[in-house]
Amino acid sequence: MAKTRISISLGQEQAERIREHAERAGMDVSAYLVHAATRQMAETDAIEDQFAGVDAMIAAAEAEAAGLSPEPDVAPGELTEQERLEVEEALGLVHGADRSGARPGRVA
C-alpha cells in the first residue's frame, strides 16, 4: 500500500508532548498520531451510528413542524384532560418527575 504524507503544524509544546507520549507507547510519532486519529474516527463513527435513529426522528419532526401552520395560543384551562396529561408527561421526560431538571436515576 502506498503511503501518503500529511503535514501538520503545531506549537513546540504540543509537539514535545506528542513525542513523549509516543515514546511511552513505544511508537514513533507517525504511528502514534495515526493510532490516535484512527481511535477518534472509530469513536465518532460509533456515536454517529448510535444516534442515527434519533437524528432521523429529529429531522422528520422538524420537517413536519415546518409544514404546520401556527395555531393560536391556548390557555392551560382550555386544554382537554388528555392534552394536559400529554403535556405533563412530556415535561416529566424533559425535567424529571420532580421538575428539578435532574435526569431520572441521577442525583441533582
Number of C-alpha atoms within 10 A of each C-alpha: 3 3 5 6 6 6 5 5 7 8 7 9 9 11 13 12 11 17 18 15 15 17 13 10 11 11 15 15 17 14 12 18 15 11 13 11 12 12 12 12 12 11 12 12 11 12 11 13 12 11 11 12 11 12 13 11 12 12 12 12 11 11 11 10 11 10 8 8 7 8 6 6 7 8 7 9 8 10 12 10 10 9 12 14 12 12 13 13 14 12 15 17 14 15 15 17 15 11 12 11 14 14 16 14 7 7 6 8
